Amino acid sequence: MRKWMRFTSSFIIALVLLGFTFMPSKVKVPKTLMVTEPIEVLYPKNISIFSTVIIAPPFLGSSYIGFKEALAFKESQGNYFRINTLGYLGKYQFGIGTLQLMGVYNATRFLNDPVLQEEIFQKNIARNKWILRRDIKRFVGKRIGGVEVTESGMLAAAHLAGAGNVKKYLRSYGRFDVKDSYGTTIAKYMKRFSGYDVSQVLPKHNPRI
């Protein structure tokens, strides 16, 4: 019995080793799966996925940076490369019409340039503040629909629906309210982004890149 077991074990081991001997030395990859040219990496570049450094976001509070980052998170979760189902672009979800007002005509360039996106946001906020300058003086501190009107709420709502629609909302004391294609209204943005300090933004007429 022992001789038979030793013979069987030796036979099995020999078969396994023989199987490895006849394995192909090279596996052919179909050409359709091969990378034949360098792939350009979008911004930011040179980031290692093995990095052990964890950077905690700062507490932004009610500062201007807090305002724009909160608005960006609502618009795109802060993603510079986001394109929504309606074709709005980037971290702050700009439409091509607004970009053209700012002097940007290349959507691809805009989407792949975070520095440009931040500059456009700053200029658009300054433009909306100029358009709403009289309404800011007239309505800040008043209450519409139970919500206190603030400068930051007005500017956020203008980013959503346009400064002209914010004027109509304020001057109708909330009776004229519009919503975007996802159901978000001016009133919701007025409330959500109330109370941020946007005093560092200076109104500017027709700013362009």
N, C-alpha and C positions, 0 to 999 in steps of 0.2 A: 504493500500500500504506500509506504514511504517513498519507494523508488518511483512509483507511478506519479505521486504528487510532485516529486522533484522534477520528473520529466515534463509534466504538464506546465509547471511554473516556468521552467527554462524555455519551453516552446512558446508560451505567451509573451515573455520578454523579448524573445527573438523576433516575433511578429511585430511588436511595437517598434523596435529598433529598425526593422526592415521598412516599416511604413514611413518613418522619418527619412530614410535613405532615398525614397522615390518621390518625396515632396518636391514640387517645382521650386527652382532657385529664384525665380523672378516672376512677380505678378504683373501682368500688363494692365495699365489703366487706360480706359477709353479716352480718346482725344477730347471728347466733349466734356470730360470731367477735369481735364488738366488746366492749370493756371499758366497761361502762355505769356502774360505781360504783367507788369507791376500794377497793383490796385491802389489808387489814390485814397488816402485816409482823410475823412472830413475832420475839421477842427473840432476839439483840440487834438493835436498830434502828440506822438511820443509819450503816451500814457501807458504804463505797464499794468497789465491786469493782475500782476502778482504783487503790486504795491501793498505794503502792510500799514501805510500811513492813513489814518482816518481823520478827516478834517470835519470838525463839527461846525454847522452853520452858526453865525453870530446871532445874538438876540437883536433883532432889527426894530422891534417896537413900533412906535408911531412915526418914525423918521421918514424922510422922503424915500430912502432906500427900502425901508419896510413897505411903503406904499407901492412902489413899482414892482417889488418882488412878489407882494401879495397879489397884485393885479396880473402879473405874469403867470403865477401859479394857477390862478383861476382860468386864464385864457388857454394855457398850454402845458401846465405843470412845469413851467420854466424851461421848456425844450426849445432850443434855438432852431431845430430842424423839423419842427412839426408843421404839417399841412393838414388842415381839417377837411371835412367832407365838402365844404363850400369853396375851398381853394384859398382860404386865408392862411397867411404865412408867418412862420417864425414864433419866437418866444412871446410876442405880444399880439400875434394874429392880425397882421395888417392886410387889408385888401389892396389890390394893385392900383386902384384909383387913388387911395391915400398916398401910396408910395410915389406915384407920379406927381402929386401935389408937392411932395418933398424933394423932387428932382431925381428919383430913382426909377429907372425904366427897365432894369434887368432883374427879373425875379430870382433867377438862379444865383446871381452874385449876391443879392440881398440875403437869401436863405443860407448861404454858406459863409456869411461874414457877420459874426456876433457883434463885433465892434460897430459896424454900420447899423445893425439893428438897435443897439443902445442909443446911438446918435439920433436915429429916426424917432425913437420913442421920446427922447428929450425934446426934439424940435416939435413933434406933434402935440405934446402936452403944453408947450409954450404957445403954440398957435391956438389951441383950444382956450387957453387962459386969456388970450387977447380977445377972442371972439366973445367970451363970457364975462369980460371985465366989469361991465355995468351990472350984470345980473349977480355977480359975486358980491358987489357992494350992496345991492338991494335985498338979496335973499338970505345970505349967510346969517345963521342964528334963528331964522324963522323955522316953523314946523309945517311940514306938508305930509298928510297921511300919517301923522303921529311920529314922523322921523325928522330930526333936526337937520336942516340943510347946512352942509359944510362945503368948504372949497374943494377938499379932496374927493368928496362924494360927487360933486358936480363934474370934476375932471375925469373921474372914473366912468361916470355915466356918458360923458362926451366921447370917451374912447370906445364905449360900447355902441352908442347909437348916433353919434355925431353931435356937435355943439348946437346946431340948429334945432334939433329935436329936444335937447335939454332946455333950451330957451322956451320952447312951447310948453314943456312939462311944468316949468317953474311959473310961467306967466298965466297958465291955466290952473295953477295950484293943484296939480296932480291929475286933473281931468283928462289931459292929453298925455297918454303914456304909450310908448311903443315897446315892442319886444323883438328880440332877434329870432333867427330861425330855430333856435334851441329853447325858446320860451323865456329867456331872461329879459326882465323889464328894466327900464330906467329906475323905477322905484327900488328894485332889489339892489342895484349897484349903488344908489344913493345911500342906502342903509348899510350895505356890506363894507363900503370903503369910507365910511364917515370917520372924521376925527384924526386923519393923518396930517402931519406938518408938511405942506407943499410950498411953504413960503419962499424957498430958494429958487423955485421956478419963476422966471420973469416972463411976463407976457410979451410975445413977439409977433408982429404982423408978417405973414407970408414967409416963414423961415424955409430955407432950402439948403440942400447939400452943395 
